[in-house]
């Protein structure tokens, strides 16, 4: 979806400040020779990039993906007078400017967009922009179903980049049966990793821990490993397309990983 908004000096200054913070981030590696991915990781509606959840998942993704950098940021409303998140469409411009800055900083590295809940929805909108070359999108708890019941599948149906969903099986914002219906509509490579008994933030109730056979930490680590496998797969598919453009077709993968 094309983003129509004024390009203001205020937004540009915010992006510059965020990039300065990202350059001093401890999650950074000298992997230029291997062209490791660069990740832009967006937070959810209710907590900033410095929340415990975001820090934990940034570390999980760092260990799994070995990226050149994982860059996080806060949407403007987080530090503003308005604490409630606005409509996702109003966040696309800021997110897009930030992604452009990161992409220009690492032009030779594959770009992965990852988001938590709201951040995943906006990431999909950004990935659909024509001037952004995204290798893939990873949604951590995509909010497919609105509180009033509306199905938020439009950003997904507009995607041309591969996508992976990591969803808790008890996530009321994304019933797996509804997600499967949407996945069947997608014409792009897509995968799903389910955290059994996990909620929207992947928390597992104590009564269900024994049923899973995994600790909460182990369940999230397995999810991160699945993301790494997905990124490796789409990188291999990308290389095939480059070397054999006339004979390679990316098929729609309907996997259900437990």
ABEGO torsion letter per residue (X at the ends): XBBBBBBBAAAAAAAAAAAAAAAABABBBBAAAAGBBBBBBBBBAABBAABAAAAAAAAAAAAAAGBABBBBBBBAAAABABABBBBAAAAAAAAAAAAAAAAAABAABBBBBBBBEAAAAAAAAAAABAABBBABBBBBGBBABBAAGBBBAAAAAABABBBBBBBBAABAABBAAAAAAAAAABABBBBBBBBBGBBAAGBBBAAAAAAAGBBAAAAAAAAAAAAAAAAAAAAAAAAAAAABAAABBBBBBBBBBX
